Structures are given as C-alpha cells and as structure tokens.
Amino acid sequence: MNQLYKSNNMQIILKIYDGLSSSNMNPLLKNLDDNIQWIETTGFPYGGNYNGIESVKLIFSRLESEWDNYKSTAQNYYETTDEQIIIVEGFYSGVYKKTKNPFQANFVHIWKFEDRKIIEFKQCVDSYLVRKVMNP
C-alpha cells in the first residue's frame, strides 16, 4: 500500500485502533453494521459468534470489568486490492483482575467491509496465553 494513500476503510480502521488505545469505543461502534458478525477465537475466554452491535458492547463490557489496562495494540495493517478486507497484526495486553497476572498475546484481526460499514470481524489469538493468566 502506498504510504500516502489510505483508503476510506483503512482510515476507519486506524481511527478504531486509535480509539481503543484510549478506551474510546465510539469510532468502533459508529462504523459497525447493525447486523455485524463478530467472531471471537474458539478457546478464548469470550470465544464464539456474536451478532449485532449490542453483543459487541457486551464483550467490551466484560473486558473492562474483568481486566486492568486491557489493550489492543496494532502493529501492522494490510488491505486487499479491492479495499474491502483489512487485516491487522498486533498484540493484546493487560492484567486479569482476579489473579493480578499480566499477559501479552499476539493477535490477527480480519475486518470485512461493505458500503463503508464493518459487516464482519474475525479474531485469531493465542487463547492459551490469555487463559493461563486467568487461572491462579
């Protein structure tokens, strides 16, 4: 991808990760399709398929209530030539409140767009590293 050119969808993704780094959910929520398909990795504490914006809000509510300093740090961005799919590499970090154990785990996020709205999110993460810090 040309360093000077950023598609509309890429600009949306950059704003989402910028917002998430400061606990601002608005850039994410305003760009989700009402019928978003949100897929969390099987084996992840919140693993499963979620439908709709309210379901996504519940995931983030749990993250906020169960973790201190939970962050999604994006490191690399990739975009398909039709600009409808964006792949993000990065890592999660935080401290599980019940055990006080910190963690860091790499992730890959796949974002699918239609008409400048996110219609699907898919998470790939090493769920073992996350679950390990949740157990005393």
DSSP file (Angstrom, degrees, kcal/mol; ACC not computed):
  #  RESIDUE AA STRUCTURE BP1 BP2  ACC     N-H-->O    O-->H-N    N-H-->O    O-->H-N    TCO  KAPPA ALPHA  PHI   PSI    X-CA   Y-CA   Z-CA
    1    1 A M              0   0    0      0, 0.0     2,-0.1     0, 0.0     5,-0.0   0.000 360.0 360.0 360.0 133.9    0.0    0.0    0.0
    2    2 A N        -     0   0    0      1,-0.1     3,-0.2     2,-0.0     0, 0.0  -0.395 360.0-133.3 -60.3 133.2    1.3    3.4   -0.9
    3    3 A Q  S    S+     0   0    0      1,-0.2    -1,-0.1    -2,-0.1     0, 0.0   0.789 104.2  46.9 -62.6 -28.3    2.3    5.3    2.2
    4    4 A L  S    S+     0   0    0      1,-0.0     2,-0.5     2,-0.0    -1,-0.2   0.795 102.6  70.4 -85.1 -28.8    0.4    8.5    1.1
    5    5 A Y        +     0   0    0     -3,-0.2     2,-0.4     0, 0.0    -1,-0.0  -0.783  54.1 172.6 -95.9 127.0   -2.8    6.8    0.1
    6    6 A K        -     0   0    0     -2,-0.5     5,-0.1    -5,-0.0    -3,-0.0  -0.980  28.9-129.5-130.5 120.4   -5.1    5.3    2.7
    7    7 A S     >  -     0   0    0     -2,-0.4     4,-2.4     1,-0.1     5,-0.2  -0.106  27.9-105.4 -60.8 164.4   -8.5    4.0    1.6
    8    8 A N  H  > S+     0   0    0      1,-0.2     4,-1.9     2,-0.2     5,-0.1   0.908 123.3  50.3 -57.2 -42.8  -11.6    5.1    3.4
    9    9 A N  H  > S+     0   0    0      1,-0.2     4,-2.2     2,-0.2    -1,-0.2   0.889 108.9  50.8 -66.2 -38.3  -11.9    1.7    5.1
   10   10 A M  H  > S+     0   0    0      1,-0.2     4,-2.6     2,-0.2    -1,-0.2   0.900 108.0  53.2 -65.2 -39.4   -8.2    1.9    6.2
   11   11 A Q  H  X S+     0   0    0     -4,-2.4     4,-2.0     1,-0.2    -1,-0.2   0.896 108.0  51.4 -61.2 -39.2   -8.8    5.3    7.7
   12   12 A I  H  X S+     0   0    0     -4,-1.9     4,-2.2     2,-0.2    -2,-0.2   0.938 110.5  48.1 -61.6 -47.1  -11.8    3.9    9.6
   13   13 A I  H  X S+     0   0    0     -4,-2.2     4,-2.4     1,-0.2     5,-0.3   0.909 109.5  52.4 -62.1 -43.4   -9.6    1.0   11.0
   14   14 A L  H  X S+     0   0    0     -4,-2.6     4,-1.9     1,-0.2    -1,-0.2   0.901 111.0  47.9 -60.0 -40.6   -6.8    3.4   12.0
   15   15 A K  H  X S+     0   0    0     -4,-2.0     4,-2.5    -5,-0.2    -1,-0.2   0.871 108.7  55.0 -67.5 -36.9   -9.4    5.5   13.9
   16   16 A I  H  X S+     0   0    0     -4,-2.2     4,-2.8     2,-0.2    12,-0.2   0.954 111.1  42.7 -61.9 -49.7  -10.8    2.4   15.6
   17   17 A Y  H  X S+     0   0    0     -4,-2.4     4,-1.8     1,-0.2    -1,-0.2   0.858 112.9  53.6 -67.9 -33.6   -7.4    1.3   17.0
   18   18 A D  H  X S+     0   0    0     -4,-1.9     4,-0.5    -5,-0.3    -1,-0.2   0.926 112.2  45.5 -62.9 -43.3   -6.6    4.8   18.0
   19   19 A G  H ><>S+     0   0    0     -4,-2.5     5,-3.3     1,-0.2     3,-1.4   0.922 110.5  52.3 -64.5 -45.5   -9.9    5.0   19.9
   20   20 A L  H ><5S+     0   0    0     -4,-2.8     3,-1.5     1,-0.3    -1,-0.2   0.826 100.5  62.7 -62.8 -30.7   -9.4    1.6   21.5
   21   21 A S  H 3<5S+     0   0    0     -4,-1.8    -1,-0.3     1,-0.3    -2,-0.2   0.718 112.6  36.8 -67.6 -18.4   -5.9    2.6   22.8
   22   22 A S  T <<5S-     0   0    0     -3,-1.4    -1,-0.3    -4,-0.5    -2,-0.2   0.059 120.4-104.5-119.2  24.1   -7.6    5.3   24.8
   23   23 A S  T < 5S+     0   0    0     -3,-1.5     2,-0.8     1,-0.2    -3,-0.2   0.755  73.7 143.8  60.2  27.9  -10.8    3.3   25.8
   24   24 A N      < +     0   0    0     -5,-3.3     4,-0.3    -6,-0.2    -1,-0.2  -0.870  24.6 177.9-100.3 107.7  -12.9    5.2   23.3
   25   25 A M    >>  +     0   0    0     -2,-0.8     4,-2.7     1,-0.2     3,-0.6   0.615  58.4  91.1 -83.1 -14.0  -15.4    2.8   21.8
   26   26 A N  H 3> S+     0   0    0      1,-0.2     4,-2.5     2,-0.2     5,-0.2   0.883  82.4  52.2 -56.2 -46.3  -17.1    5.4   19.6
   27   27 A P  H 34 S+     0   0    0      0, 0.0     4,-0.4     0, 0.0    -1,-0.2   0.875 115.8  43.5 -59.8 -33.7  -15.0    5.0   16.4
   28   28 A L  H X4 S+     0   0    0     -3,-0.6     3,-1.3    -4,-0.3     4,-0.4   0.974 115.3  45.6 -70.7 -55.9  -15.7    1.3   16.6
   29   29 A L  H >< S+     0   0    0     -4,-2.7     3,-1.1     1,-0.3    -3,-0.2   0.857 109.3  53.8 -61.3 -38.7  -19.4    1.4   17.3
   30   30 A K  T 3< S+     0   0    0     -4,-2.5    -1,-0.3    -5,-0.3    -2,-0.2   0.662 110.1  49.1 -73.1 -12.9  -20.3    4.0   14.8
   31   31 A N  T <  S+     0   0    0     -3,-1.3    87,-3.0    -4,-0.4     2,-0.4   0.359  87.8 103.1-106.6   4.5  -18.7    2.0   12.0
   32   32 A L  E <  S-a  118   0A   0     -3,-1.1    87,-0.2    -4,-0.4     2,-0.1  -0.698  73.9-121.2 -87.2 138.1  -20.3   -1.3   12.7
   33   33 A D  E >   -     0   0A   0     85,-2.9     3,-1.8    -2,-0.4    19,-0.1  -0.473  28.3-114.9 -66.5 147.7  -23.2   -2.6   10.6
   34   34 A D  E 3  S+     0   0A   0      1,-0.3    19,-0.8    -2,-0.1    -1,-0.1   0.819 117.9  44.9 -55.8 -30.8  -26.3   -3.2   12.6
   35   35 A N  E 3  S+     0   0A   0     17,-0.2    -1,-0.3    16,-0.1    -2,-0.1  -0.104  84.2 166.9-105.9  34.1  -26.0   -6.9   11.8
   36   36 A I  E <   -     0   0A   0     -3,-1.8    16,-2.5    15,-0.1     2,-0.7  -0.162  31.7-141.8 -50.2 137.2  -22.3   -7.2   12.4
   37   37 A Q  E     -aB 120  51A   0     82,-1.9    84,-2.5    14,-0.2     2,-0.6  -0.937  21.6-170.9-101.5 112.1  -21.0  -10.8   12.7
   38   38 A W  E     -aB 121  50A   0     12,-3.0    12,-3.1    -2,-0.7     2,-0.6  -0.926   1.1-168.5-112.2 117.3  -18.3  -10.7   15.4
   39   39 A I  E     -aB 122  49A   0     82,-2.8    84,-2.4    -2,-0.6     2,-0.3  -0.919   2.9-168.5-117.4 113.4  -16.3  -13.9   15.7
   40   40 A E  E     - B   0  48A   0      8,-2.9     8,-1.9    -2,-0.6     3,-0.1  -0.786  39.8 -89.1 -97.6 143.1  -14.0  -14.4   18.7
   41   41 A T    >   -     0   0    0     -2,-0.3     3,-1.9     6,-0.2     2,-0.2  -0.164  41.6-109.9 -53.4 134.1  -11.5  -17.3   18.7
   42   42 A T  T 3  S+     0   0    0      1,-0.3    85,-0.2     5,-0.2    -1,-0.1  -0.475 109.4  30.1 -60.5 133.9  -12.7  -20.6   20.0
   43   43 A G  T 3  S+     0   0    0      1,-0.4    -1,-0.3    -2,-0.2    88,-0.1   0.120  91.4 119.0  96.5 -21.0  -10.9  -21.2   23.3
   44   44 A F  S X  S-     0   0    0     -3,-1.9     3,-2.7     1,-0.1    -1,-0.4  -0.505  81.7-110.8 -71.9 148.0  -10.7  -17.5   24.0
   45   45 A P  T 3  S+     0   0    0      0, 0.0    -1,-0.1     0, 0.0    -3,-0.0   0.787 121.5  33.4 -53.7 -28.0  -12.5  -16.6   27.3
   46   46 A Y  T 3  S+     0   0    0     -5,-0.1    -6,-0.2     2,-0.1    -4,-0.1   0.045  92.5 153.4-113.2  23.6  -15.1  -14.8   25.2
   47   47 A G    <   +     0   0    0     -3,-2.7     2,-0.3    -6,-0.1    -6,-0.2  -0.152  25.1  71.1 -59.5 145.4  -14.9  -17.1   22.2
   48   48 A G  E    S-B   40   0A   0     -8,-1.9    -8,-2.9     2,-0.1     2,-0.5  -0.826  81.1 -61.0 141.9-177.9  -17.9  -17.6   20.0
   49   49 A N  E     -B   39   0A   0     -2,-0.3     2,-0.4   -10,-0.2   -10,-0.2  -0.898  44.8-170.1-105.7 129.3  -20.0  -15.9   17.3
   50   50 A Y  E     -B   38   0A   0    -12,-3.1   -12,-3.0    -2,-0.5     2,-0.5  -0.926   6.7-154.7-120.6 143.2  -21.9  -12.7   18.2
   51   51 A N  E     +B   37   0A   0     -2,-0.4     4,-0.4   -14,-0.2   -14,-0.2  -0.973  53.2   8.1-122.8 126.8  -24.5  -10.9   16.1
   52   52 A G  S  > S-     0   0    0    -16,-2.5     4,-1.4    -2,-0.5     3,-0.3   0.077  84.8 -79.1  93.2 158.6  -25.3   -7.2   16.3
   53   53 A I  H  > S+     0   0    0    -19,-0.8     4,-2.3     1,-0.2     5,-0.2   0.858 122.9  58.9 -63.8 -39.3  -23.9   -4.2   18.0
   54   54 A E  H  > S+     0   0    0      1,-0.2     4,-1.6     2,-0.2    -1,-0.2   0.875 104.5  51.9 -61.7 -36.3  -25.3   -4.9   21.4
   55   55 A S  H  > S+     0   0    0     -4,-0.4     4,-1.5    -3,-0.3    -1,-0.2   0.888 108.3  51.1 -65.3 -38.9  -23.5   -8.2   21.5
   56   56 A V  H  X S+     0   0    0     -4,-1.4     4,-1.9     1,-0.2    -2,-0.2   0.909 106.7  54.3 -64.7 -41.7  -20.2   -6.5   20.7
   57   57 A K  H  X S+     0   0    0     -4,-2.3     4,-2.1     1,-0.2    -1,-0.2   0.879 104.5  55.4 -59.1 -38.1  -20.8   -4.0   23.5
   58   58 A L  H  X S+     0   0    0     -4,-1.6     4,-2.1     2,-0.2    -1,-0.2   0.886 104.7  52.6 -64.1 -38.9  -21.2   -6.9   26.0
   59   59 A I  H  X S+     0   0    0     -4,-1.5     4,-2.2     1,-0.2    -1,-0.2   0.951 112.2  44.5 -60.3 -48.9  -17.8   -8.3   25.0
   60   60 A F  H  X S+     0   0    0     -4,-1.9     4,-2.2     1,-0.2    -1,-0.2   0.820 108.9  57.4 -68.7 -29.8  -16.1   -5.0   25.7
   61   61 A S  H  X S+     0   0    0     -4,-2.1     4,-2.1    -5,-0.2    -1,-0.2   0.908 108.2  47.2 -64.1 -41.9  -18.1   -4.6   28.9
   62   62 A R  H  X S+     0   0    0     -4,-2.1     4,-2.3     2,-0.2     5,-0.3   0.914 109.7  52.9 -65.6 -42.6  -16.7   -7.9   30.2
   63   63 A L  H  X S+     0   0    0     -4,-2.2     4,-1.6     1,-0.2    -2,-0.2   0.925 111.7  46.7 -58.0 -43.3  -13.1   -6.9   29.1
   64   64 A E  H  < S+     0   0    0     -4,-2.2    -1,-0.2     1,-0.2    -2,-0.2   0.880 116.2  43.5 -67.1 -38.5  -13.5   -3.7   31.1
   65   65 A S  H  < S+     0   0    0     -4,-2.1    -1,-0.2     1,-0.2    -2,-0.2   0.758 121.1  38.3 -80.9 -23.6  -14.9   -5.4   34.2
   66   66 A E  H  < S+     0   0    0     -4,-2.3    31,-2.2    -5,-0.2    32,-0.4   0.600 112.9  51.6-103.6 -13.0  -12.5   -8.3   34.3
   67   67 A W  E  <  -C   96   0A   0     -4,-1.6     2,-0.4    -5,-0.3     3,-0.2  -0.927  63.4-141.1-128.7 148.2   -9.2   -6.8   33.2
   68   68 A D  E    S-C   95   0A   0     27,-3.1    27,-2.4    -2,-0.3    -3,-0.0  -0.900  89.2  -3.2-101.0 137.8   -7.0   -3.8   34.2
   69   69 A N  E    S-     0   0A   0     -2,-0.4     2,-0.4    25,-0.2    -1,-0.2   0.817  81.6-179.8  53.7  37.0   -5.3   -1.9   31.4
   70   70 A Y  E     +     0   0A   0     -3,-0.2     2,-0.4    -7,-0.2    24,-0.2  -0.555  10.0 176.8 -69.7 125.7   -6.6   -4.3   28.7
   71   71 A K  E     -C   93   0A   0     22,-2.8    22,-1.7    -2,-0.4     2,-0.6  -0.971  34.3-150.8-136.7 147.9   -5.3   -3.0   25.4
   72   72 A S  E     -C   92   0A   0     -2,-0.4     2,-0.7    20,-0.2    20,-0.2  -0.963  22.4-167.9-112.4 109.0   -5.3   -4.0   21.7
   73   73 A T  E     -C   91   0A   0     18,-3.1    18,-2.3    -2,-0.6     2,-0.3  -0.881   7.8-150.9-104.4 113.7   -2.1   -2.7   20.2
   74   74 A A  E     +C   90   0A   0     -2,-0.7    16,-0.3    16,-0.2     3,-0.1  -0.615  22.1 168.4 -82.9 140.4   -2.0   -2.7   16.4
   75   75 A Q  E     +     0   0A   0     14,-3.6     2,-0.4     1,-0.4    15,-0.2   0.701  61.9  23.1-119.1 -39.5    1.4   -3.1   14.7
   76   76 A N  E     -C   89   0A   0     13,-1.8    13,-2.5     2,-0.0     2,-0.4  -0.986  59.1-159.3-137.0 144.5    0.9   -3.9   11.0
   77   77 A Y  E     -C   88   0A   0     -2,-0.4     2,-0.3    11,-0.2    11,-0.2  -0.969   8.6-177.7-124.9 138.1   -2.0   -3.2    8.6
   78   78 A Y  E     -C   87   0A   0      9,-2.5     9,-2.6    -2,-0.4     2,-0.4  -0.979   5.6-164.2-134.1 147.3   -2.7   -5.0    5.3
   79   79 A E  E     -C   86   0A   0     -2,-0.3     7,-0.2     7,-0.2     2,-0.0  -0.992  20.6-121.3-135.2 138.6   -5.5   -4.3    2.8
   80   80 A T    >   -     0   0    0      5,-2.4     3,-2.0    -2,-0.4     5,-0.1  -0.355  36.1-107.4 -71.3 159.8   -6.9   -6.4   -0.1
   81   81 A T  T 3  S+     0   0    0      1,-0.3    -1,-0.1     2,-0.1    -2,-0.0   0.779 121.7  53.4 -63.6 -26.4   -6.7   -4.8   -3.5
   82   82 A D  T 3  S-     0   0    0      3,-0.1    -1,-0.3     1,-0.0    -2,-0.0   0.476 106.4-130.9 -86.1   0.0  -10.5   -4.2   -3.5
   83   83 A E  S <  S+     0   0    0     -3,-2.0   -74,-0.2     2,-0.2    -2,-0.1   0.658  78.9 110.1  63.9  20.3  -10.1   -2.4   -0.1
   84   84 A Q  S    S+     0   0    0      1,-0.2    29,-3.4    28,-0.1     2,-0.4   0.579  71.0  49.6-100.7 -12.2  -13.0   -4.5    1.4
   85   85 A I  E     - D   0 112A   0     27,-0.2    -5,-2.4    -5,-0.1     2,-0.4  -0.995  62.7-172.9-130.1 130.7  -10.9   -6.6    3.8
   86   86 A I  E     -CD  79 111A   0     25,-2.4    25,-3.1    -2,-0.4     2,-0.4  -0.984   6.9-159.6-123.5 133.1   -8.3   -5.2    6.2
   87   87 A I  E     -CD  78 110A   0     -9,-2.6    -9,-2.5    -2,-0.4     2,-0.4  -0.935   7.7-166.9-113.9 132.6   -6.0   -7.5    8.3
   88   88 A V  E     -CD  77 109A   0     21,-2.7    21,-2.8    -2,-0.4     2,-0.4  -0.976   5.7-160.8-124.8 129.7   -4.3   -6.2   11.4
   89   89 A E  E     +CD  76 108A   0    -13,-2.5   -14,-3.6    -2,-0.4   -13,-1.8  -0.861  38.1 110.0-103.0 142.8   -1.5   -7.8   13.3
   90   90 A G  E     -CD  74 107A   0     17,-2.1    17,-2.7    -2,-0.4     2,-0.3  -0.913  52.9 -92.5-175.7-155.4   -0.8   -6.8   16.9
   91   91 A F  E     -CD  73 106A   0    -18,-2.3   -18,-3.1    15,-0.3     2,-0.3  -0.998  15.5-136.2-148.0 150.4   -1.0   -7.9   20.5
   92   92 A Y  E     +CD  72 105A   0     13,-3.0    13,-2.0    -2,-0.3     2,-0.3  -0.740  27.5 175.3 -95.4 150.6   -3.3   -7.8   23.5
   93   93 A S  E     +CD  71 104A   0    -22,-1.7   -22,-2.8    -2,-0.3     2,-0.3  -0.983  14.8 113.1-150.7 159.3   -2.0   -7.0   26.9
   94   94 A G  E     - D   0 103A   0      9,-1.4     9,-2.1    -2,-0.3     2,-0.4  -0.959  54.4 -90.0 163.7-176.9   -3.5   -6.4   30.3
   95   95 A V  E     -CD  68 102A   0    -27,-2.4   -27,-3.1    -2,-0.3     2,-0.5  -0.993  32.9-128.0-127.6 124.9   -3.8   -7.7   33.9
   96   96 A Y  E  >> -CD  67 101A   0      5,-2.6     4,-2.6    -2,-0.4     5,-0.5  -0.614  18.5-143.9 -74.4 123.8   -6.5  -10.1   34.9
   97   97 A K  T  45S+     0   0    0    -31,-2.2    -1,-0.2    -2,-0.5   -30,-0.1   0.860  92.3  51.8 -60.3 -41.5   -8.2   -8.6   38.0
   98   98 A K  T  45S+     0   0    0    -32,-0.4    -1,-0.2     1,-0.2    36,-0.1   0.859 125.7  23.1 -67.9 -35.4   -8.9  -11.8   39.9
   99   99 A T  T  45S-     0   0    0     -3,-0.4    -2,-0.2     2,-0.1    -1,-0.2   0.609  91.9-134.1-105.6 -14.8   -5.3  -13.2   39.7
  100  100 A K  T  <5 +     0   0    0     -4,-2.6    -3,-0.2     1,-0.2    34,-0.1   0.660  56.5 146.2  65.6  17.5   -3.3  -10.0   39.2
  101  101 A N  E   < -D   96   0A   0     -5,-0.5    -5,-2.6    32,-0.4    -1,-0.2  -0.716  40.0-143.2 -88.4 131.4   -1.5  -11.8   36.5
  102  102 A P  E     -D   95   0A   0      0, 0.0     2,-0.3     0, 0.0    -7,-0.2  -0.514  20.9-178.2 -87.1 160.6   -0.3   -9.9   33.4
  103  103 A F  E     -D   94   0A   0     -9,-2.1    -9,-1.4    -2,-0.2     2,-0.3  -0.980  20.8-164.1-150.1 163.3   -0.3  -11.2   29.9
  104  104 A Q  E     +D   93   0A   0     -2,-0.3     2,-0.4   -11,-0.2   -11,-0.2  -0.936  17.4 173.5-146.6 130.6    0.6  -10.4   26.3
  105  105 A A  E     -D   92   0A   0    -13,-2.0   -13,-3.0    -2,-0.3     2,-0.1  -0.997  29.6-119.6-142.3 133.8   -0.6  -12.4   23.3
  106  106 A N  E     -D   91   0A   0     -2,-0.4    20,-1.2   -15,-0.3     2,-0.3  -0.372  33.7-171.6 -68.7 147.6   -0.3  -11.8   19.6
  107  107 A F  E     -DE  90 125A   0    -17,-2.7   -17,-2.1    18,-0.2     2,-0.4  -0.940  21.6-154.8-134.9 161.2   -3.5  -11.4   17.5
  108  108 A V  E     -DE  89 124A   0     16,-2.4    16,-2.3    -2,-0.3     2,-0.4  -0.990  16.8-164.3-129.0 128.3   -4.6  -11.1   13.9
  109  109 A H  E     -DE  88 123A   0    -21,-2.8   -21,-2.7    -2,-0.4     2,-0.5  -0.937   3.9-160.2-113.0 136.1   -7.9   -9.3   13.2
  110  110 A I  E     -DE  87 122A   0     12,-2.6    12,-2.1    -2,-0.4     2,-0.5  -0.971   8.4-168.4-118.5 119.3   -9.7   -9.6   10.0
  111  111 A W  E     -DE  86 121A   0    -25,-3.1   -25,-2.4    -2,-0.5     2,-0.5  -0.919   2.8-162.0-111.0 127.1  -12.2   -6.8    9.2
  112  112 A K  E     -DE  85 120A   0      8,-2.9     7,-2.7    -2,-0.5     8,-1.5  -0.939  10.2-162.0-114.2 130.5  -14.7   -7.1    6.3
  113  113 A F  E     + E   0 118A   0    -29,-3.4     2,-0.3    -2,-0.5     5,-0.2  -0.764  16.8 178.5-111.5 152.4  -16.4   -4.1    4.9
  114  114 A E  E >  S- E   0 117A   0      3,-2.4     3,-1.4    -2,-0.3    -2,-0.0  -0.903  80.7 -10.5-148.2 124.9  -19.5   -3.4    2.8
  115  115 A D  T 3  S-     0   0    0     -2,-0.3     3,-0.1     1,-0.3   -31,-0.0   0.893 128.1 -56.7  52.2  45.0  -20.6    0.1    1.9
  116  116 A R  T 3  S+     0   0    0      1,-0.2     2,-0.4   -32,-0.0    -1,-0.3   0.649 117.1 109.5  63.1  19.2  -18.0    1.6    4.4
  117  117 A K  E <  S- E   0 114A   0     -3,-1.4    -3,-2.4   -85,-0.0     2,-0.6  -0.945  75.2-115.2-120.3 146.4  -19.5   -0.3    7.3
  118  118 A I  E     +aE  32 113A   0    -87,-3.0   -85,-2.9    -2,-0.4    -5,-0.2  -0.705  35.4 171.2 -81.4 118.9  -17.9   -3.3    9.1
  119  119 A I  E     +     0   0A   0     -7,-2.7   -82,-1.9    -2,-0.6     2,-0.3   0.616  64.7  22.6-102.9 -16.9  -20.0   -6.3    8.4
  120  120 A E  E     -aE  37 112A   0     -8,-1.5    -8,-2.9   -84,-0.2     2,-0.4  -0.980  54.2-172.5-153.7 139.2  -17.7   -8.9    9.9
  121  121 A F  E     -aE  38 111A   0    -84,-2.5   -82,-2.8    -2,-0.3     2,-0.4  -0.996   8.9-172.0-126.9 134.8  -14.8   -9.1   12.4
  122  122 A K  E     -aE  39 110A   0    -12,-2.1   -12,-2.6    -2,-0.4     2,-0.4  -0.994   6.8-157.2-131.4 128.7  -12.8  -12.2   13.0
  123  123 A Q  E     - E   0 109A   0    -84,-2.4     2,-0.4    -2,-0.4   -14,-0.2  -0.852   8.9-174.4-106.4 136.3  -10.2  -12.6   15.8
  124  124 A C  E     + E   0 108A   0    -16,-2.3   -16,-2.4    -2,-0.4     2,-0.3  -0.993  24.4 150.8-125.7 122.6   -7.3  -15.0   15.8
  125  125 A V  E     - E   0 107A   0     -2,-0.4     2,-1.6   -18,-0.2   -18,-0.2  -0.988  57.0-102.3-150.4 153.5   -5.3  -15.1   19.1
  126  126 A D    >>  -     0   0    0    -20,-1.2     4,-0.9    -2,-0.3     3,-0.7  -0.637  40.6-177.5 -76.7  90.2   -3.2  -17.4   21.2
  127  127 A S  H 3> S+     0   0    0     -2,-1.6     4,-2.8     1,-0.2     5,-0.3   0.741  71.3  70.1 -67.3 -23.1   -6.0  -18.1   23.7
  128  128 A Y  H 3> S+     0   0    0      1,-0.2     4,-2.5     2,-0.2    -1,-0.2   0.925  97.0  51.2 -59.2 -44.4   -3.7  -20.3   25.8
  129  129 A L  H <> S+     0   0    0     -3,-0.7     4,-0.9     1,-0.2    -1,-0.2   0.851 112.8  46.2 -63.3 -33.8   -1.7  -17.3   26.9
  130  130 A V  H >X S+     0   0    0     -4,-0.9     4,-0.7     2,-0.2     3,-0.5   0.944 114.2  45.7 -73.4 -49.1   -4.9  -15.5   27.9
  131  131 A R  H >X S+     0   0    0     -4,-2.8     4,-0.8     1,-0.2     3,-0.8   0.847 104.2  65.0 -63.2 -33.8   -6.5  -18.4   29.8
  132  132 A K  H >< S+     0   0    0     -4,-2.5     3,-0.6     1,-0.3    -1,-0.2   0.881 102.7  46.3 -58.3 -40.7   -3.2  -19.2   31.6
  133  133 A V  H << S+     0   0    0     -4,-0.9   -32,-0.4    -3,-0.5    -1,-0.3   0.648 104.4  63.5 -79.4 -12.9   -3.2  -15.9   33.5
  134  134 A M  H << S+     0   0    0     -3,-0.8    -1,-0.2    -4,-0.7    -2,-0.2   0.681  92.1  73.5 -82.4 -17.5   -6.9  -16.3   34.4
  135  135 A N    <<        0   0    0     -4,-0.8   -36,-0.0    -3,-0.6    -1,-0.0  -0.845 360.0 360.0-101.2 129.8   -6.2  -19.4   36.5
  136  136 A P              0   0    0      0, 0.0    -1,-0.1     0, 0.0    -3,-0.1   0.505 360.0 360.0 -66.5 360.0   -4.4  -19.0   39.9
